[in-house]
Amino acid sequence: MNFDYNTTRRKLILAEYGRNVQNMVKYIVELPTKEERNRYAQVVIDLMGFLNPHLRDVADFKHKLWDHLHIISDFKIDVDSPYPKPSEDAIRFKPAPLPYPQQRIKYKHYGKTVELMIVKAKAIEEPARKQHMIQAIANFMKIAYVTWNKDTVADETIIKDLREMSNGDLQLEDNVNLNRVEVRAPNPVNRQRNNTNQNGKNRNNNNRGNPGNNRPPRTNNNTNSGKRY
């Protein structure tokens, strides 16, 4: 007995339409007359639209279905399509893979953006505009430094790093004041509230798991019900 497994079948070209649609398209390709192929192709197009109702929101809904019909037939179907036949080369075209950057970032906490900004600043010829650009780069470097290290940084450190990254071409005066960047520490009130809530949950879980803690409250039967003296 021979069993028909998916591993022995032909690979599905467009899996969203299923194997039955692919078998129907294969049957249409082998029909002898074009009139029959056109009639059955329209039936399959309607079925493909029914199986994928989300495509109806697409502007070129019918056009896409006819393109898929040609793709499923491996571009072998000969029918009178209301749209141009898609190009096989365009469908099978694979774009070249994106290359990974090979350059090493010297100061990773500043990132590649600062290096590109330094290159742009070097090309500026107008002195006033160039100095303004250098100041902006230094302020951005300070923000990036604090974001990475979560600590305060002296302006002298930023100026020194800028001088080294630009090979001495971009310099600021040592007494320049960069923009102030605040380092926000976590709120201790919220941290204490979270710890309190967590401790309360742990106590409730411990009490729930200990049967001895579920005893009813004790009542005092020796309560004085007589006169008060």
Residue pairs with C-beta under 8 A, 6 or more apart in sequence:
9 19
10 22
12 18
12 19
12 22
13 22
13 71
13 72
13 74
14 22
14 68
14 71
14 72
16 51
16 52
17 48
17 51
17 52
17 68
17 72
18 51
21 44
21 47
21 48
21 51
21 72
22 72
24 40
24 44
24 47
25 44
25 69
25 72
25 73
25 77
26 73
27 40
28 37
28 40
28 41
28 44
28 73
28 77
28 79
29 37
29 73
29 76
29 77
29 78
31 37
31 40
34 78
34 79
34 80
37 77
37 78
37 79
38 79
38 80
41 69
41 77
41 79
44 69
45 62
45 65
45 66
45 69
48 65
48 68
48 69
49 55
49 56
49 61
49 62
49 65
55 61
55 64
55 65
58 64
62 82
62 83
63 83
66 81
66 82
66 83
67 83
67 86
69 77
69 79
69 81
70 77
70 81
70 85
70 86
71 86
71 91
75 85
75 86
75 88
101 112
103 112
105 111
105 112
105 115
106 115
106 165
107 114
107 161
107 165
109 144
109 145
109 148
109 149
110 141
110 144
110 145
110 161
110 165
111 144
113 140
114 137
114 140
114 141
114 144
114 165
115 165
117 133
117 137
117 140
118 137
118 162
118 165
118 166
118 170
120 133
121 130
121 133
121 134
121 137
121 166
121 170
122 166
122 169
122 170
124 130
124 133
134 162
134 170
134 171
134 172
135 172
135 176
135 178
137 162
137 170
138 155
138 158
138 159
138 162
138 172
138 176
138 178
139 178
139 179
141 158
141 161
141 162
142 153
142 155
142 158
142 178
142 179
142 181
143 179
143 181
145 153
145 157
145 158
146 152
146 153
146 181
146 183
150 183
151 183
152 183
155 176
155 177
155 178
156 174
158 178
159 171
159 172
159 174
159 176
162 170
162 171
162 172
163 170
163 171
206 213
207 213
207 214
